[in-house]
Amino acid sequence: MIKLYDHPLSGNCYKVRLLLNHLGLEYDRITVDIFKEEHKSEEFKRLNPIQKIPVLQDDGFVMWESNAILLYIAKKYSPNEYYSEEFHRFGSVSQWLFFGKTTLDPNLARARYITRFVPKEKRNQKELEFFRSAGLTSLRIVEDHLERNDYLVGSYTIADIGCYPYVNTSEEGGISLSPFPAVLKWCERISSQPGYISLGD
């Protein structure tokens, strides 16, 4: 049985739930209250030494890093439309998954966190503007690609699932998506997929 240690407001946890739901897989969902620092407990540290969510437990096998979890689930339950063993397609999917974690998520997620969860009097405004500016730069890269493509890699895959959450919540970080019409249409296409769930589900 799959166990997912997550939090309902986490975009990284959401992407895992989204794939699980698309595949129709049953799993136990265990909420880790990061606002109460439950992820810093010794018990949780034994699951994930870097003390972050999500963590996946699958019949005794434990792993962390959200986009790696996407690859694991999609490959384990292949063949499916979200994953491909074809070399070029697999390479492109991996490329966007890494881009999501190295470029999109660090800026968009951090801007969202500061804007939504840090009181105004405690915010580092210079830091916030840096993340917003870097987030806009990364969104322009995605916009340029999506002007010529409906999805990141041909059809809807884990590449889209991996990059979607923090792009779709950009507004919560004070980053408007209105200058990115192709990105907005991409978000609409994702939300119309069978088995789609929203962030809070």
VEXLUM-223317 format. One line per field, with one value per residue (C-alpha): x, y, z; residue in three letters. Coordinates in Angstrom, 1 decimal, always signed. Layout:
BEGIN
c1 (X:...)
c2 (Y:...)
c3 (Z:...)
residuo (Ala:...)
***
This chain:
BEGIN
c1 (+0.0:+1.2:+1.6:+2.1:+3.3:+2.2:+0.5:-2.6:-1.0:+2.3:+2.6:+5.3:+2.9:+0.1:+1.9:+2.3:-1.4:-2.4:-0.5:-1.8:-5.3:-4.8:-3.7:-6.6:-4.2:-5.3:-3.1:-3.0:-2.5:-0.7:-0.7:+2.6:+1.9:+4.9:+3.5:+3.8:+7.3:+6.2:+8.6:+11.5:+10.6:+13.0:+10.3:+10.0:+13.7:+14.1:+11.9:+13.6:+16.9:+16.4:+13.1:+10.9:+7.7:+6.5:+7.7:+6.4:+6.4:+5.5:+5.5:+8.6:+10.4:+10.8:+11.7:+11.6:+12.0:+8.7:+9.8:+11.7:+8.6:+6.7:+9.2:+9.0:+5.2:+4.9:+7.5:+6.1:+2.6:+3.6:+2.5:+0.5:+0.2:+2.2:+5.5:+7.5:+10.6:+11.3:+14.7:+14.1:+10.7:+12.1:+15.0:+12.7:+10.4:+13.4:+14.7:+11.5:+11.3:+14.8:+14.0:+10.9:+13.0:+16.0:+14.4:+10.6:+9.9:+12.7:+11.6:+7.8:+7.4:+9.6:+7.7:+4.4:+5.6:+6.8:+3.7:+1.2:+2.7:+5.2:+3.7:+4.4:+6.5:+8.8:+9.3:+12.6:+11.3:+14.5:+14.5:+10.9:+11.5:+14.4:+12.3:+9.5:+11.9:+13.6:+10.1:+9.1:+12.3:+11.5:+7.9:+9.0:+10.9:+7.8:+5.6:+7.9:+7.8:+4.0:+3.4:+4.5:+3.3:+0.2:+2.2:+5.8:+6.6:+4.1:+1.1:+0.2:+3.0:+4.6:+6.7:+3.5:+2.5:+5.9:+5.9:+2.3:+1.6:+3.8:+3.1:-0.6:-0.2:+2.1:-0.5:-0.3:+3.3:+2.4:+3.4:+0.6:+0.2:-1.7:+1.4:+1.7:-1.4:+0.1:+0.8:-2.7:-4.1:-1.8:-3.1:-6.6:-5.7:-4.3:-7.3:-9.5:-7.7:-9.6:-8.9:-7.8:-7.9:-7.2:-4.4:-6.6:-8.2)
c2 (+0.0:+3.5:+6.0:+9.7:+12.1:+15.5:+18.8:+20.1:+23.5:+22.1:+22.3:+19.6:+17.2:+18.2:+17.1:+13.6:+13.5:+14.6:+11.8:+9.2:+10.5:+10.4:+6.8:+5.9:+4.6:+4.1:+5.5:+6.5:+10.2:+11.3:+15.0:+16.5:+19.9:+21.9:+25.0:+23.1:+21.8:+18.2:+17.7:+18.4:+15.5:+12.7:+10.3:+12.1:+12.6:+8.8:+8.9:+11.9:+13.1:+16.5:+16.9:+18.0:+16.8:+14.8:+11.4:+8.3:+4.9:+2.0:-1.5:-0.6:+1.4:+5.0:+7.9:+11.7:+14.5:+15.2:+14.9:+11.8:+10.4:+11.2:+9.3:+6.3:+6.1:+6.7:+4.0:+1.5:+1.7:+2.0:+1.7:+4.8:+8.1:+10.0:+8.2:+6.9:+4.7:+6.0:+7.6:+11.1:+11.5:+10.3:+12.7:+15.6:+14.7:+14.5:+17.8:+19.6:+17.8:+19.1:+22.5:+22.6:+21.8:+23.9:+27.0:+27.2:+25.9:+27.7:+31.1:+30.7:+28.7:+31.0:+34.1:+32.3:+31.4:+34.8:+36.6:+34.2:+33.0:+35.6:+38.6:+41.9:+43.3:+40.3:+40.1:+40.7:+42.9:+42.7:+38.9:+38.8:+41.0:+38.8:+35.7:+37.5:+38.7:+35.3:+33.7:+36.0:+35.0:+31.3:+31.8:+33.5:+30.4:+28.2:+30.7:+30.6:+26.8:+26.7:+29.1:+26.3:+23.3:+22.3:+20.5:+20.5:+17.2:+16.4:+15.2:+15.5:+13.8:+13.9:+16.8:+19.0:+17.6:+18.4:+22.0:+22.9:+23.5:+26.5:+28.0:+27.7:+29.4:+32.2:+34.8:+33.9:+35.0:+38.3:+37.2:+37.7:+35.2:+37.7:+38.4:+34.7:+33.6:+30.3:+29.4:+30.2:+28.0:+25.2:+25.5:+25.3:+22.2:+20.5:+21.3:+19.6:+16.3:+13.2:+12.7:+16.2:+17.5:+21.0:+21.9:+21.8:+18.4)
c3 (+0.0:-0.9:+1.9:+1.1:+3.7:+2.6:+3.4:+1.5:+0.7:-0.7:-4.4:-4.3:-2.5:-4.8:-8.0:-6.5:-5.5:-9.0:-10.7:-8.2:-8.9:-12.7:-12.4:-10.1:-7.4:-3.8:-1.1:+2.5:+3.0:+6.1:+6.8:+8.1:+9.6:+8.5:+10.3:+13.5:+12.4:+12.4:+9.5:+12.0:+14.3:+14.8:+13.6:+10.3:+10.0:+9.9:+6.7:+5.1:+6.4:+4.7:+6.6:+3.7:+2.2:+0.3:+1.3:-0.5:+1.2:-1.0:+0.6:+2.7:+0.0:+1.0:-1.2:-1.3:-3.9:-5.6:-9.2:-8.5:-7.0:-10.2:-12.2:-9.9:-9.8:-13.6:-14.4:-11.9:-13.3:-17.0:-19.7:-19.2:-21.1:-18.5:-19.0:-22.0:-22.3:-25.8:-25.4:-26.8:-25.2:-21.8:-22.2:-22.8:-20.0:-17.6:-18.9:-18.0:-14.6:-13.8:-15.1:-12.8:-9.8:-10.5:-12.1:-11.8:-8.3:-6.3:-7.5:-7.9:-4.7:-2.6:-3.9:-3.0:+0.4:+1.3:-0.1:+1.4:+4.7:+5.9:+7.7:+5.8:+8.7:+8.6:+4.8:+3.1:+0.3:-1.7:-1.5:-2.6:-5.6:-6.6:-6.6:-8.5:-11.1:-11.5:-11.6:-14.5:-16.4:-16.0:-17.0:-20.2:-21.1:-20.6:-22.5:-25.5:-25.6:-25.1:-27.9:-30.2:-28.1:-26.3:-23.6:-22.5:-24.3:-27.1:-24.9:-21.2:-19.2:-15.8:-17.2:-17.1:-13.7:-12.3:-13.5:-13.1:-9.4:-8.7:-12.2:-11.5:-8.1:-9.4:-8.6:-4.9:-5.1:-6.6:-10.1:-12.7:-15.4:-17.7:-19.7:-20.5:-22.5:-23.7:-20.1:-19.1:-21.8:-20.8:-17.2:-18.6:-20.6:-17.5:-15.3:-17.9:-17.7:-16.5:-12.8:-12.2:-8.7:-7.4:-5.0:-1.9:-2.7)
residuo (Met:Ile:Lys:Leu:Tyr:Asp:His:Pro:Leu:Ser:Gly:Asn:Cys:Tyr:Lys:Val:Arg:Leu:Leu:Leu:Asn:His:Leu:Gly:Leu:Glu:Tyr:Asp:Arg:Ile:Thr:Val:Asp:Ile:Phe:Lys:Glu:Glu:His:Lys:Ser:Glu:Glu:Phe:Lys:Arg:Leu:Asn:Pro:Ile:Gln:Lys:Ile:Pro:Val:Leu:Gln:Asp:Asp:Gly:Phe:Val:Met:Trp:Glu:Ser:Asn:Ala:Ile:Leu:Leu:Tyr:Ile:Ala:Lys:Lys:Tyr:Ser:Pro:Asn:Glu:Tyr:Tyr:Ser:Glu:Glu:Phe:His:Arg:Phe:Gly:Ser:Val:Ser:Gln:Trp:Leu:Phe:Phe:Gly:Lys:Thr:Thr:Leu:Asp:Pro:Asn:Leu:Ala:Arg:Ala:Arg:Tyr:Ile:Thr:Arg:Phe:Val:Pro:Lys:Glu:Lys:Arg:Asn:Gln:Lys:Glu:Leu:Glu:Phe:Phe:Arg:Ser:Ala:Gly:Leu:Thr:Ser:Leu:Arg:Ile:Val:Glu:Asp:His:Leu:Glu:Arg:Asn:Asp:Tyr:Leu:Val:Gly:Ser:Tyr:Thr:Ile:Ala:Asp:Ile:Gly:Cys:Tyr:Pro:Tyr:Val:Asn:Thr:Ser:Glu:Glu:Gly:Gly:Ile:Ser:Leu:Ser:Pro:Phe:Pro:Ala:Val:Leu:Lys:Trp:Cys:Glu:Arg:Ile:Ser:Ser:Gln:Pro:Gly:Tyr:Ile:Ser:Leu:Gly:Asp)
***
